[in-house]
Amino acid sequence: MPSLPGDGTREAARRWLRYLRIADVPRVRTLFTHHPRYADLTPVQYAEALEWLRRTGLITAADLPVVDVGDRLPLNGAEVPHALWEAADDEKRRAIGTAGEECLLALLREAGLTAVEHVSVVSDAFGYDIGATTPSDERIHLEVKATTDPTRLVVHLTRHESEVMNADPGWVMGAVLVGEQGDALIVATVSRSWLLSAVPHDRSSRGRWESARLVVPSQALTPGLIMEGGKGVLPGTSFGCREVWGMRGREAVAV
């Protein structure tokens, strides 16, 4: 691994690796540019460090860190950092997301919903993944977040998805726990009011957030799929005593 040209740029690289774990490049660049804590380094040093990380493969094509670099690690090739992501991880995440969407498509049809459409395979411009019509002739727009981790629910929300959520009363975020066979073990609804309280806000006209990583607390989750106003879309049954995403016992549902 070639060394960076100077201590300042090495420090800039460490900061990029730290903050790209929780935010995208535009947001991190805005932080470095406008927060006084990071004014000890120049914009040129931050730009050089980002280019070096990309050139050497320490961040992926999606600008995700490939290594875990501690504050004391010299980042000069003397030690090999612990890998956080590998190229196969992106494909695995996409496969889990697709499985979650396909599970919900099947469950919605089984529940008697009509005009079920997998719109995310057409375009991301909709701001949701699945559209459907309920038996009471109401339209629901589902943004699906899928994971195989039952211990906590982490979702990524884009600005466009957030804007659609604000404007569309039929927009619902459904979380799916995907099993080893690609089946939906648990479905839950993420509270719209909690999402609205959790998304970032632009602090000036010089920068804007584009995506956010949100750790969803158990109190923001409701078993099954619930529309705004409390009307249930998908029923659920008891999942026993297993704890999933902080929900316990009868709070969790299996489908």
C-alpha atoms as one frame of an Amber mdcrd trajectory, in Angstrom:
protein
   0.000   0.000   0.000   1.684   3.284  -1.002   1.988   5.956   1.651   0.167
   9.255   1.426   2.120  12.455   0.711   2.257  13.979   4.140   0.866  13.659
   7.655  -2.008  16.054   6.960  -3.342  14.056   4.059  -2.988  10.831   6.061
  -5.082  12.399   8.804  -7.631  13.495   6.198  -7.809   9.896   4.949  -8.456
   8.620   8.477 -11.335  11.082   8.818 -12.838  10.024   5.491 -12.662   6.357
   6.518 -14.334   7.118   9.824 -17.222   9.249   8.558 -17.941   7.406   5.316
 -19.162   4.562   7.525 -22.191   6.689   8.504 -22.682   9.252   5.707 -22.063
   9.757   1.996 -19.319  11.833   0.332 -21.303  15.101  -0.108 -22.352  15.154
   3.555 -18.868  14.320   4.832 -17.288  16.912   2.536 -19.719  19.521   3.881
 -18.754  18.560   7.427 -15.052  18.936   6.675 -15.580  22.242   4.863 -17.829
  24.020   7.351 -17.199  22.577  10.811 -14.400  24.428  12.676 -13.188  21.175
  14.244 -11.880  20.049  10.851 -10.514  23.379   9.652  -6.953  22.374  10.609
  -6.694  20.645   7.231  -7.226  22.253   3.836  -9.859  21.328   1.213  -6.969
  20.241  -1.019  -5.760  17.759   1.593  -9.267  16.321   1.965  -9.614  16.041
  -1.823  -6.203  14.380  -2.187  -7.012  11.933   0.602 -10.332  10.940  -0.972
  -8.693  10.403  -4.348  -5.953   8.296  -2.733  -8.501   6.123  -0.929 -10.332
   5.518  -4.202  -7.154   4.856  -6.156  -5.811   2.348  -3.663  -9.145   0.558
  -3.186  -9.553   1.476   0.477 -13.084   2.575  -0.370 -15.409   0.870  -2.827
 -16.931   2.249  -6.013 -19.904   3.218  -3.830 -17.512   5.119  -1.495 -17.868
   2.647   1.380 -14.763   2.011   3.531 -13.058  -1.325   2.972 -10.949  -1.010
   6.123 -11.342  -0.194   9.783  -8.652   2.315  10.660  -8.104   3.324  14.264
  -6.866   6.752  15.248  -3.376   5.418  16.042  -2.907   3.328  12.903  -0.284
   5.084  10.725  -2.081   4.109   7.488   1.233   3.815   5.705   1.353   0.152
   4.815   3.087  -1.025   7.985  -0.069  -2.818   9.086  -2.978  -4.325   7.191
  -6.262  -2.806   8.411  -9.187  -5.050   9.268 -11.592  -5.334   6.327 -15.110
  -3.964   6.814 -16.496  -4.545   3.330 -15.563  -6.733   0.412 -16.735  -6.487
  -3.166 -19.184  -9.347  -2.616 -20.909  -7.452   0.202 -22.625  -5.006  -2.143
 -24.039  -7.863  -4.181 -25.170  -9.636  -1.010 -27.002  -6.527   0.201 -28.733
  -6.160  -3.148 -29.783  -9.823  -3.051 -31.242  -9.421   0.445 -33.122  -6.298
  -0.634 -34.535  -8.065  -3.685 -35.591 -11.048  -1.559 -37.413  -8.782   0.856
 -39.282  -7.050  -1.956 -40.246 -10.322  -3.620 -41.500 -11.716  -0.305 -43.748
  -8.719   0.227 -45.040  -8.903  -3.341 -46.168 -12.489  -2.701 -47.641 -11.701
   0.725 -49.622  -8.745  -0.602 -51.128 -10.854  -3.358 -51.961 -13.641  -0.912
 -53.691 -11.093   1.326 -56.016 -10.090  -1.518 -54.444  -6.806  -2.571 -54.750
  -5.985  -6.262 -52.744  -4.001  -8.809 -49.571  -5.110  -7.020 -46.654  -3.551
  -8.899 -42.904  -3.919  -8.341 -42.096  -0.377  -9.431 -38.486  -0.305  -8.189
 -37.457  -2.653 -11.017 -38.651   0.025 -13.435 -37.152   3.126 -11.799 -35.995
   4.593  -8.480 -37.894   7.775  -9.350 -41.075   6.562  -7.611 -39.557   6.905
  -4.134 -40.943   3.518  -3.073 -40.577  -0.120  -4.145 -44.081  -1.604  -4.362
 -47.491  -0.174  -5.173 -50.760  -1.986  -4.414 -54.487  -1.448  -3.880 -56.160
  -2.706  -0.698 -59.545  -4.503  -0.640 -61.056  -1.187   0.537 -59.745   0.424
  -2.666 -56.986   2.421  -0.955 -53.609   2.796  -2.591 -50.486   1.870  -0.607
 -46.896   2.641  -1.606 -44.334   0.457   0.161 -40.699   1.337   0.683 -39.108
  -2.008   1.604 -36.061  -2.361   3.852 -34.765  -5.915   4.227 -32.137  -7.454
   6.471 -30.977 -10.843   7.756 -29.958  -9.377  11.142 -32.591  -9.970  13.872
 -30.642  -8.048  16.516 -31.133  -4.535  15.160 -32.758  -2.762  12.246 -30.618
  -0.298  10.291 -32.206   1.392   7.266 -30.865   3.794   4.668 -33.274   6.518
   3.582 -32.585   8.707   0.560 -33.643  12.309   0.357 -35.993  11.461  -2.496
 -37.680   8.725  -0.435 -38.057  11.196   2.428 -39.631  13.810   0.151 -42.091
  11.248  -1.233 -42.946  10.159   2.320 -43.742  13.762   3.235 -46.004  14.260
   0.227 -47.707  10.846  -0.025 -50.102   9.702   2.751 -50.080   6.200   1.245
 -46.314   5.809   1.672 -45.326   3.132   4.214 -41.913   1.772   5.168 -42.031
  -1.981   5.675 -39.102  -3.846   7.259 -38.566  -7.514   6.395 -36.402 -10.041
   8.229 -35.231 -12.403   5.480 -34.526 -16.031   6.375 -31.834 -18.362   5.060
 -34.174 -19.634   2.344 -35.015 -16.131   1.180 -38.400 -16.138   2.933 -39.907
 -13.393   5.058 -39.669 -14.374   8.727 -41.005 -11.124  10.138 -42.602  -7.997
   8.708 -42.922  -4.740  10.637 -43.878  -1.142   9.899 -41.473   1.690  10.702
 -43.269   4.650  12.237 -43.654   7.571   9.838 -43.587  10.081  12.716 -40.327
   8.583  13.979 -38.800   8.741  10.498 -39.804  12.388  10.160 -38.131  13.150
  13.494 -34.978  11.202  12.622 -34.098  12.452   9.136 -31.442  15.193   8.910
 -32.163  18.824   8.117 -30.176  21.109   5.842 -28.431  23.776   7.881 -27.581
  26.105   5.038 -28.134  26.626   1.339 -24.514  25.593   0.695 -25.073  21.939
   1.499 -27.866  19.367   1.564 -28.205  15.846   2.849 -28.771  13.123   0.235
 -28.989   9.927   2.297 -29.200   8.957   5.945 -28.375   5.810   7.908 -30.975
   5.297  10.636 -30.942   2.802  13.509 -34.608   2.097  14.199 -35.584   1.685
  17.883 -38.125  -0.952  18.890 -40.675   1.691  19.891 -40.751   2.889  16.274
 -41.793  -0.573  15.014 -45.269  -2.073  14.703 -45.747  -5.754  13.749 -47.281
  -6.330  10.332 -47.956  -3.719   7.666 -49.977  -0.785   8.945 -51.203   2.120
   6.835 -51.331   5.707   8.059 -54.368   5.881  10.320 -53.855   2.394  11.759
 -55.493   0.183   9.145 -53.767  -3.215   8.891 -52.629  -4.460   5.483 -50.914
  -7.726   6.405 -51.953  -9.855   9.384 -49.434 -11.588  11.590 -49.278 -14.403
  14.129 -47.334 -14.828  17.343 -43.621 -15.433  16.920 -43.149 -16.870  20.407
 -40.543 -15.456  22.761 -37.835 -14.639  20.241 -36.611 -11.054  20.353 -36.375
  -9.366  16.966 -35.190  -5.759  16.540 -35.952  -5.165  20.198 -39.541  -6.423
  19.877 -40.243  -9.296  22.243 -42.754 -12.100  22.482 -46.099 -11.169  21.023
 -44.775  -7.825  19.828 -43.040  -9.693  17.004 -44.942 -11.457  14.273 -44.104
 -14.237  11.860 -45.794 -14.392   8.473
